[in-house]
Amino acid sequence: MSYRLAIFDFDGTLADSFPFFVSVFNQIADRHGFRRVSAEQAQALRHHDSRTIMRQVGMPAWKLPLASRSFIGLMRENTASIPLFEGVDEVLQALDGAGVRLAIVSSNSEQNVRLVLGPQLSALFGHYECGMSVFGKATRIRKVVERAAVPPAHALYVGDQAMDAEAARKAGVAFGAVSWGYAPIEALRRAGPQREFGTPADLLQIARP
């Protein structure tokens, strides 16, 4: 089926920010007192969900907001070096042209999202819900669906991590898994996505019956 509302995660879904995340992870770990990881360990952790990753690096839940704020601040200083995935800009414009309403629900800040997207692409999105905990997306997805006045059955949340699938399920909307983000597609398949996208160009299927 086609969807009338496409809600996107940002990091790892639209923006290729994982290399930057890895480059600053140990800086943030030192600042907030959890374990450093090597580049090889960072790649291995992609196969685990967020709660497991936090346990493995010794990050208690109460430190997550502090670490998130540090990441957002460092990213704000480096947005010029963080690209969108190849083809994302054309896909977003095509979806908008096909009448699909666009929104973003991201734990990153709205400022960072808009800076990376740029003014032209930012204007395509009718709703932004940003800056929440990575575990608080379901409420924000529901809010976007309500504000857009679209039946949940016609909304799709597109993301790259198992917690995105969990949030979509709690919010009562379908989940579309991308294969190019933080988590490998094999891990996302275990979450039972309703749609799967192998390349950014495949996102055009959102507008097709």
N, C-alpha and C positions, 0 to 999 in steps of 0.2 A: 504494500500500500504506500501511497505518498503521504507526506506529513505537511501540515499547514504551519507548524512552529518547530524550528530547529534551534535547540538550546545547546550551546557549545561550552565545554570546559576550555581552558586557555592553554596552560602550560602542558606541552606534550601532545596537544591536540591541534591547535592552530599555530602555536609558537614553538620553535625548536630550541627550548631552553634547557634541556637536560645537560648538554655540555657545560653550560654556565653553572647549573646546580652542582655538578660534580666539582667544578673548579673552586667553588666557595664553600663546599660542605665542611671541610676540615677547619676552615676559618671560623665557621659558625659553631662547630663542635668544640673548638678551644674556648670560644667566648662563653658558651653555655654549659660546659662541663659534661659532654658525652663523648663516646669513643670516635676517634678518627677512623676513616676507611681508606683502603688503597683503591686505585682505579679498578683493579680486578674485583675487589669486594663490592664496589659500587655497581658494577655490571651484574654481579650475582644477586644483589639485593633487588634488582628489578623484577625478579621472579616471585617476590613476596609482597603481601599486602602491607599497608602502612603500619598497622598495629604490630606485625611481626618485625618490620624494619626497626621500629622504635625500641622493641625489646632487644634486638640484636646489637644496637648501638648504645643501649643503656640510657635511653631518653625517657624519663617519666612523662606522663601525660601533661602535667602542669607546666613543663618546659616547652611544649609544642607551640603555644602562642608566641613565646619569646623568640624561639628559633624562626618561626614564620615571619615575624616582624623584621628580624635581621636579614632574612633572605629577600624580603620585599624591598627593604632599604638598599641593599647591595644591587639588586636588579634595577631599581630606579636610577642608580648611578651609571648603569651600563646598558640601558635599553637600546642604544644605537648599535650595539654589537650582537643583539639577539634577533635572528631572522624569523620570519614566518616560514613554515614548510613550503617547499616549492609547489606552486599551483594553487595555494590557499586563496590568494587574492582573487584570482579569476573565478574560482568556485563560489566564493561568497557573493561576488557580483552576479554570477549566473543564477544562484538560488534566489537572490533578491529579485532579479528580473523575472523569474518564474513565479513570483508571488508568494514564496515561502518567507514567513516572518522569522527574523533572526534575533537571538538573545544570547547573553553570556552569563554563566554562573561559574565563578572561579574564586578560589581562596586567595588568589593574587589581588592586588589593589586595582581599582578601576583606573587610577592614574597610569599604572604600568601597562595595563591592557591597552588603553587608548594610545599611549606613546608608541608601543610596538606596532599596533595596527596602523597608525597614522590617521590623519583626519578623514580621508575619503572612505576608508573601510570602517572606521569607527561610526560614521554616520549611518551605516547600513543596519546597525543593531538598535532595535527599539527598546530593549530592556537590558540593564546591567545589574547583576547582583554579585557583588565582589567583597572580598575581605573577610569572609567567614572562616571558621575552622574547617579543615579538610573533612571533618566528620559532620559538618552542619549544612551540607548542600541540599538535602531533601526539602527542608523548609523553604529554602530560597527557590528551588525549582517549582514547588507548588505555588509560590507567590508569583513567579513569572507567568505560569500557566493561567492563573486567575486574572492577572492584569491584562494578559493578551486576549482574554475571553475566548480561549480555544479549548475544546473538549480534550481532556487528558489523552484520550485514544488517538488524537491527531497530533500529539507532541512527541518529540524524540530528543533525548539528551545524549549528546555525543561526547565520549570521553576516552581516556587511555589508561584508567586504573580500575581495579576491582571495587574500590570505594565509590567510584562514579556509577558503576552498575548497581551497587547497593542503594545509593541515593536515588537513582531513577526508580528503582523498585518501590522504595518507601514513598516516593512522590506519586506513584501510580502512572508513570509514563514509560514508554519503551526506551531501551538503551541501545545505542549504536557504538560498537567497539572499533577503534582505529588501531591499525597494526604498526604505526610508526612512532608511538609515544613512549612514555616511561616504562610501561609494563609490556612484556612480549605478548603477542596475540594468543599464545597457548595458555597463558595465565588468565587472560580475559575470557577465553572460551569457557573456562570452568564456571564463570559467573553467568553463563547463559544469555548472551546478548541476543536481542531480536534482529539486529542488523550488524553486519561486519563490513568494514571498509579497508581494502588492501592498499589503496593509494588515495591521496587527497582528491584526485579526479573522480574517484568512486563516490564521493559525497554528493555528486550531482544526482545520484539515485534517490536522494531524499525527496526530490520533486517529481519522481516518476511513479506511476501506479504500480 
